[in-house]
């Protein structure tokens, strides 16, 4: 320092806004509840609830509060669920259980190992999703998605309504194997030039709406197309009801086709003039470099192996690891590609699977279901109420969070009300995926809304109509199809 006297300015008082916790009022309220409610659950004597189930109830309360309020990122809640289960109910719990503590069947409770809880991060369903995500990213990297779109659109050239039907079918097919978000971004990129020159505001709205609606409906088609599907498959597998890739495909294909036709008809009547022509670029620019060709071969082989699982008997998760291994080993996909995968989605699904396992292992599901006299209610009323709750929550919060909260209760609830657990789990997963009435309901909706061509009322009108149609089909029509195909 120099010889001058150093003066330190007095600190300025923090402003009112600076003293506030980050986030919205709802998020701050969520954090507060997520701390206080579980503590209350742990210290209060709850009749009929054994200590393991009581601790799991505290974890379940944390999950419900944080997923509904989104006080912290959804994936952070999923990771927290896994960590809290290790700390509270595993063989490495901070406070263990005595030998006299009863398990779900009345026998001495055997705490799940910490290793088994951590293993949900590498559950076969997570591996299945990992392979699907890598294929989806590879399709974008080597422009396979754009080229397939160009080829498949050729039969639908002509008037506007026919073109929209083609766009919706292609979007649904791509969404069956790629993430809904990536599919929507790809298809809207194809549509942007059309939206820019279309003279009709109604036509622009219809075109922009068709993509997120078809992406959501197509996301029902396969186990790898959306997190709710994966959560249902994982929960059923853990309870002795494994579903193959083809099982799910057969179960949902008629529903997807019917909903696509309903959505297309609504869009046509409301927005699309019969005689309007539309010009979409269908130029094919196929990448023929050796690495691209190898990717095409591996992707085709993976899909064929998924579809023929009943013939060769190789589980879908093992098949999904084939492209991960081959594409990385040949540098067709690199470590950088792997880093860009949607890891938060994978961990979110893992958190849901872990939550379901914990609820079942501690007997919490039996206690929660026992709070209501379900047997006194008609089975149809129970089914409709559960499906309505799923579509409402799926619209207001994340579809994945909704599935994580409701599907773990399915095995116990199905036994109580005399319903097939496979039918209930598949139905719930499907309806969770149909919550798409608001711009914030799904990422595809948000992407389409950002084009500026869609008003919230337009999205709500089509989203509610398609969602209610799907709910009614799942409740009254699809069970017959599932019975005929042997799913139930």
PyMOL commands that set and color helices and strands:
alter all, ss='L'
color gray80, all
select helices_A, chain A and resi 16-19+25-43+51-69+74-89+114-122+124-141+144-156+160-177+180-197+201-218+227-238+245-271+290-307+309-312+316-329+335-339+343-362+364-369+374-376+379-396+399-417+421-433+443-449+456-484
alter helices_A, ss='H'
color red, helices_A
deselect
rebuild
show_as cartoon
